[in-house]
Amino acid sequence: MDLVTRKRSKINSYILIVSFLIFAYYLIITIGPLFYNIYMSLSKTDLMSEWTFVGLRNYLSIFKDQIFLKSLLHNFIYILVMVPVGIGSSLLIAFLIYNTNGFAKKTYLFMFFAPVVTSLIAVSVIWRLLYYPNVGLFARVIQGLFHIEAPLFLQDPNIALLCIILMDIWKDTGLRVVVLHAGMEEIPESVFDSARIDGASFFSTFFRIIIPLLRHQIIFLAAIYSINALRVFGQVYMMTGNPAGGPAHSTQVLVVRMYQEAFLYTKFGRGAAISMIVFIMLFGLVYLEIKSFSKGWEY
Amino acid sequence: MLKNKKIKLNSNRISRYASRFTLHLILIIGSFAMIVPFLWMIISSFKPNIDIISVNFQLFSSNWTLENYQKIFREMPILRAYLNSLFVATVATFFTVLSSSAAGYLFAKLRFWGRDALFFIVLGSIMIPAEIVIIPLYLMISKVSLVNSYTALIAPFLINAFGVFLMRQFIYGIPNENIEAARIDGASDWRIYFNIIIPLIKPCIAVVGILTFIWTYDNFLWALVVVSETKMMTLPLILGRYAMTEGGVIAGASMATTSIVVIPVLIVYAFFQRFFIKGLSMTGIKA
């Protein structure tokens, strides 16, 4: 008894050191920089003179910037295309895989997941070649099958952004399929049996049973992919980097714009203001994500 | 009557086979679409540039060559970039596994003042991804003259909120009796962490480790900002520079480079599939 009390009252060095290190690290790497960022976004920051407080002037000026407004629009398009198309196609594939079993099922999951583990930058370089006008894989397939002039893909301002989104959807299909498939496995067999006895068709099983029962996973994925769509950088930088932001700024997105403002034109204040706008948009989405993540499903 | 029934059964069976067949056909085409870009990459990496951009298409070039690979090793610091990438990813992974598991034990099993607030900070950091704080972080790094250093490349990736969360969940499931017994024997929490917790959380270490490795190996934006010297470049930066400056003209060389970036990861994935799928599908976030 005496021993135990003595141990309790002694300062626990593990708690002290580990919690101090975690706190200090986050203070330096996230919390501190966040406040520094807010301060910077409210300042006039050129490299020569002292920074001066200018209030919301950076924010007002970026909202007058056409390219910034385009970027904002493109990020919204990104979300609006990637989230429904990505989740819809993955739901369908997951349901098809759910109906297979044994070795075939394992192989399909393995194949669909393969692009997920590869480097986004490397994949972007590969897809750039696939999209290459006239001689890329897509152009050759379109010309060979339909005997029509293939589009210029990444060099066509009308579809360049969609081409990048398509690559993004392709790359992460496996991830969504795995999440949704795992959800389907958890649905009790009896639900499908009674649907079959009631004579439910493929489509009504899909829309009336699968989708409502997987709503947690769908919300989780919608949150995740909205976040990813807001943070898009590497794929745009790599696939349409020359000229930066694509032909006629057609693939310009927020983080690319922030990068250009801060690191090409050294306008840190404006860059910081853009990142704060991304931050505000992320806020609600991340809350949604943490909430559904905390449900902690088992795979 | 009987005959009718038999016919019906038969047609049922046929339609079942037909739908099985369609099911597998769609999935096989889908799986194929997942690997076609990689096959295209490998095939192109062995072709002379002339053949890649030639209008007359041949899947396998008649004069296949190793020139692209020789070229990237000759003209680019690709080996150095490889070592840089492996070094950065390994060190970051080691620290993340260590810090996330230590924090996981802290939050799962120990009680202390301010624990919930600290956990809130850790989870809240998910709301502040690298893109948000990249400008201030860069300015801080340049103020202490650490631009173009390994420290700068690794520093933002020493702990991971998702890792902490996964570890906490996992350690929470370890029975308290084990820990209490050790404590009565006089073991400190350091001893308990190293001797009891670590051996029990190996699967979770594998998941968090692979996740962190993939994230740091692929990291692009932070590396792009903080590295300008060629000798400090990581693989994604080399890829970026090569693909950006010369465009499609050197298609063969860029495909050779992507091949040596992507293929090792795919091989490791083939062996440790389970951990990859588990880790990546639980978080779904890109680094």
HADDOCK unambig.tbl for C-alpha pairs under 7 A between the chains (distance, minus, plus):
assign (segid A and resid 14 and name CA) (segid B and resid 189 and name CA) 5.92 0.50 0.50
assign (segid A and resid 14 and name CA) (segid B and resid 190 and name CA) 6.00 0.50 0.50
assign (segid A and resid 15 and name CA) (segid B and resid 106 and name CA) 6.78 0.50 0.50
assign (segid A and resid 18 and name CA) (segid B and resid 103 and name CA) 6.88 0.50 0.50
assign (segid A and resid 23 and name CA) (segid B and resid 118 and name CA) 6.96 0.50 0.50
assign (segid A and resid 29 and name CA) (segid B and resid 156 and name CA) 6.35 0.50 0.50
assign (segid A and resid 30 and name CA) (segid B and resid 125 and name CA) 6.70 0.50 0.50
assign (segid A and resid 30 and name CA) (segid B and resid 128 and name CA) 6.87 0.50 0.50
assign (segid A and resid 30 and name CA) (segid B and resid 133 and name CA) 6.97 0.50 0.50
assign (segid A and resid 33 and name CA) (segid B and resid 133 and name CA) 5.68 0.50 0.50
assign (segid A and resid 33 and name CA) (segid B and resid 136 and name CA) 5.36 0.50 0.50
assign (segid A and resid 33 and name CA) (segid B and resid 137 and name CA) 6.22 0.50 0.50
assign (segid A and resid 34 and name CA) (segid B and resid 133 and name CA) 5.86 0.50 0.50
assign (segid A and resid 36 and name CA) (segid B and resid 136 and name CA) 6.25 0.50 0.50
assign (segid A and resid 37 and name CA) (segid B and resid 133 and name CA) 6.56 0.50 0.50
assign (segid A and resid 37 and name CA) (segid B and resid 136 and name CA) 5.86 0.50 0.50
assign (segid A and resid 96 and name CA) (segid B and resid 23 and name CA) 6.40 0.50 0.50
assign (segid A and resid 108 and name CA) (segid B and resid 31 and name CA) 6.37 0.50 0.50
assign (segid A and resid 111 and name CA) (segid B and resid 31 and name CA) 5.47 0.50 0.50
assign (segid A and resid 111 and name CA) (segid B and resid 34 and name CA) 6.65 0.50 0.50
assign (segid A and resid 112 and name CA) (segid B and resid 31 and name CA) 5.74 0.50 0.50
assign (segid A and resid 112 and name CA) (segid B and resid 34 and name CA) 5.97 0.50 0.50
assign (segid A and resid 114 and name CA) (segid B and resid 266 and name CA) 6.98 0.50 0.50
assign (segid A and resid 115 and name CA) (segid B and resid 34 and name CA) 6.68 0.50 0.50
assign (segid A and resid 118 and name CA) (segid B and resid 262 and name CA) 5.86 0.50 0.50
assign (segid A and resid 118 and name CA) (segid B and resid 265 and name CA) 6.63 0.50 0.50
assign (segid A and resid 119 and name CA) (segid B and resid 218 and name CA) 5.22 0.50 0.50
assign (segid A and resid 119 and name CA) (segid B and resid 262 and name CA) 6.71 0.50 0.50
assign (segid A and resid 120 and name CA) (segid B and resid 218 and name CA) 6.82 0.50 0.50
assign (segid A and resid 121 and name CA) (segid B and resid 236 and name CA) 6.02 0.50 0.50
assign (segid A and resid 122 and name CA) (segid B and resid 258 and name CA) 5.28 0.50 0.50
assign (segid A and resid 125 and name CA) (segid B and resid 243 and name CA) 6.90 0.50 0.50
assign (segid A and resid 126 and name CA) (segid B and resid 37 and name CA) 6.77 0.50 0.50
assign (segid A and resid 126 and name CA) (segid B and resid 41 and name CA) 6.38 0.50 0.50
assign (segid A and resid 126 and name CA) (segid B and resid 255 and name CA) 6.85 0.50 0.50
assign (segid A and resid 135 and name CA) (segid B and resid 53 and name CA) 5.54 0.50 0.50
assign (segid A and resid 135 and name CA) (segid B and resid 54 and name CA) 6.93 0.50 0.50
assign (segid A and resid 135 and name CA) (segid B and resid 55 and name CA) 6.32 0.50 0.50
assign (segid A and resid 175 and name CA) (segid B and resid 281 and name CA) 5.56 0.50 0.50
assign (segid A and resid 178 and name CA) (segid B and resid 281 and name CA) 6.77 0.50 0.50
assign (segid A and resid 179 and name CA) (segid B and resid 281 and name CA) 6.09 0.50 0.50
assign (segid A and resid 224 and name CA) (segid B and resid 284 and name CA) 6.45 0.50 0.50
assign (segid A and resid 224 and name CA) (segid B and resid 285 and name CA) 6.56 0.50 0.50
assign (segid A and resid 228 and name CA) (segid B and resid 285 and name CA) 6.94 0.50 0.50
assign (segid A and resid 234 and name CA) (segid B and resid 220 and name CA) 6.75 0.50 0.50
assign (segid A and resid 238 and name CA) (segid B and resid 240 and name CA) 6.39 0.50 0.50
assign (segid A and resid 241 and name CA) (segid B and resid 244 and name CA) 6.73 0.50 0.50
assign (segid A and resid 242 and name CA) (segid B and resid 244 and name CA) 6.87 0.50 0.50
assign (segid A and resid 268 and name CA) (segid B and resid 135 and name CA) 6.98 0.50 0.50
assign (segid A and resid 272 and name CA) (segid B and resid 135 and name CA) 6.84 0.50 0.50
assign (segid A and resid 275 and name CA) (segid B and resid 131 and name CA) 6.98 0.50 0.50
assign (segid A and resid 275 and name CA) (segid B and resid 132 and name CA) 5.02 0.50 0.50
assign (segid A and resid 276 and name CA) (segid B and resid 132 and name CA) 6.71 0.50 0.50
assign (segid A and resid 279 and name CA) (segid B and resid 128 and name CA) 6.98 0.50 0.50
assign (segid A and resid 279 and name CA) (segid B and resid 132 and name CA) 6.31 0.50 0.50
assign (segid A and resid 282 and name CA) (segid B and resid 127 and name CA) 6.83 0.50 0.50
assign (segid A and resid 283 and name CA) (segid B and resid 127 and name CA) 6.14 0.50 0.50
assign (segid A and resid 286 and name CA) (segid B and resid 127 and name CA) 5.84 0.50 0.50
